[in-house]
Amino acid sequence: SRHVQARIREFYGREAAVVYPPVATEFFTPDGRGGDDGYDLIVSALVPYKRVDLAVRAYAQTGFPLKIAGAGTELAALRRGAPPNVEFVGRVPDEAVRELYRRCRFLIFPGEEDFGIVPLEAQACGKPVVAFGRGGLLETVVAGQTGVFFQEQTPEALAAAVAFAARNGWEAAAIRAHAEQFSEARFM
């Protein structure tokens, strides 16, 4: 990503070409039914820097259903602090992840990443992303078209971004078209 490119320039004093990782856009596709099943989604390793704790606290305030797919060292602590509207589905196979993407309302991405494949997988399924506005996601999510950014890693900022996203009209086909720019074919 250009985010990593800038870090290479800063720390090593050299230029680097940007080659985005490929996204399996042939596998991650919309289901053709449209709509959603009334939940938001996180797909993540459950480790501190992913900031899943932030989402759990935000959804404790909103009361809206949140599903969290993944496993990791933070699972027990996250479960202890989670309200009843937050469901942990554990580590799931790719087919189940695809189905979760297809049926969610939004993908929630509260951490900072160098690139971030997960948000592009969700976009390939036609779903918008609510993400922390730093790092590689600034290159893969288009504010107002494929998602919404929040600028502070606080439960209040995330909850406000989700509320804003819920008022927006999203076009699944446009979101999918954006994700196709990161396809395996384009990578090759």
Residue pairs with C-beta under 8 A, 6 or more apart in sequence:
1 18
1 20
1 114
1 115
1 135
1 136
1 139
2 18
2 139
3 114
3 115
3 135
3 136
3 138
3 139
4 16
4 114
4 115
4 136
5 15
5 16
5 17
5 18
8 14
8 15
8 16
9 15
9 16
19 187
20 115
20 139
20 140
20 182
20 187
21 115
21 117
21 182
21 187
22 182
22 183
22 184
22 186
22 187
22 188
23 117
23 120
23 121
23 124
23 179
23 182
23 183
23 184
24 121
24 124
24 184
25 124
25 179
25 180
25 182
25 183
25 184
26 183
26 184
27 94
27 98
28 98
28 101
28 121
28 122
28 124
28 125
28 179
29 98
29 124
29 125
29 176
30 102
30 125
30 126
30 172
30 176
31 99
31 102
31 103
31 125
33 102
34 172
36 103
36 104
36 105
36 127
37 103
37 104
38 65
38 105
39 64
39 65
39 66
39 67
39 87
39 103
39 104
39 105
40 59
40 64
40 65
40 66
40 67
40 104
40 105
40 106
40 107
40 108
40 130
40 162
41 66
41 67
41 68
41 69
41 100
41 101
41 104
41 105
41 106
41 107
41 108
41 122
42 52
42 55
42 66
42 67
42 68
42 69
42 70
42 107
42 108
42 109
42 110
43 69
43 70
43 97
43 100
43 101
43 107
43 118
43 121
43 122
44 50
44 52
44 68
44 69
44 70
44 72
44 109
44 111
44 118
45 70
45 71
45 72
46 52
46 68
46 70
46 71
46 72
46 73
46 74
46 75
46 78
47 72
47 73
47 74
48 73
48 74
49 111
49 112
50 72
50 74
50 110
50 111
51 110
51 111
51 132
51 153
52 68
52 70
52 74
52 78
52 110
52 111
53 74
53 77
53 78
53 81
54 110
54 153
54 154
54 155
54 158
55 66
55 68
55 108
55 110
55 158
56 66
56 68
56 78
56 81
56 82
56 83
56 86
57 81
57 155
58 110
58 155
58 156
58 158
58 159
58 162
59 66
59 83
59 85
59 86
59 159
60 81
60 82
60 83
60 85
60 86
60 155
61 155
61 156
61 159
62 85
62 159
62 162
62 163
63 83
63 85
64 85
64 162
65 85
65 86
65 87
66 85
66 86
66 87
66 108
67 87
67 89
67 100
67 104
68 78
68 86
68 87
68 88
68 89
69 89
69 90
69 91
69 92
69 96
69 97
69 100
70 90
70 91
71 90
71 91
75 88
78 88
79 88
82 88
89 96
89 100
92 100
97 121
98 121
98 125
101 107
101 121
101 122
101 125
101 127
102 125
102 126
102 127
104 122
104 127
105 127
105 166
106 127
106 128
106 129
106 130
106 147
106 162
106 165
107 118
107 119
107 122
107 123
107 127
107 128
107 129
107 130
108 129
108 130
108 131
108 158
108 162
109 116
109 118
109 119
109 129
109 130
109 131
109 132
109 137
110 131
110 132
110 153
110 158
111 132
112 132
112 134
112 135
112 137
113 135
113 136
113 137
114 135
114 136
115 136
115 139
115 140
116 131
116 135
116 136
116 137
116 140
119 129
119 131
119 137
119 140
119 141
119 147
120 140
120 179
120 182
121 179
122 128
122 129
123 129
123 140
123 141
123 146
123 147
123 175
123 176
123 178
123 179
124 176
124 179
124 180
125 176
126 172
126 173
126 175
126 176
127 172
127 175
128 146
128 147
128 148
128 165
128 168
128 170
128 175
129 137
129 141
129 146
129 147
129 148
130 147
130 148
130 150
130 158
130 161
130 162
130 165
131 137
131 141
131 147
131 148
131 149
131 150
132 149
132 150
132 153
133 143
133 149
133 150
133 151
137 149
138 149
140 182
141 147
141 149
142 178
143 149
144 168
145 174
145 175
145 178
146 174
146 175
146 178
146 179
147 165
148 161
148 162
148 164
148 165
148 168
149 161
150 157
150 158
150 160
150 161
151 157
180 186
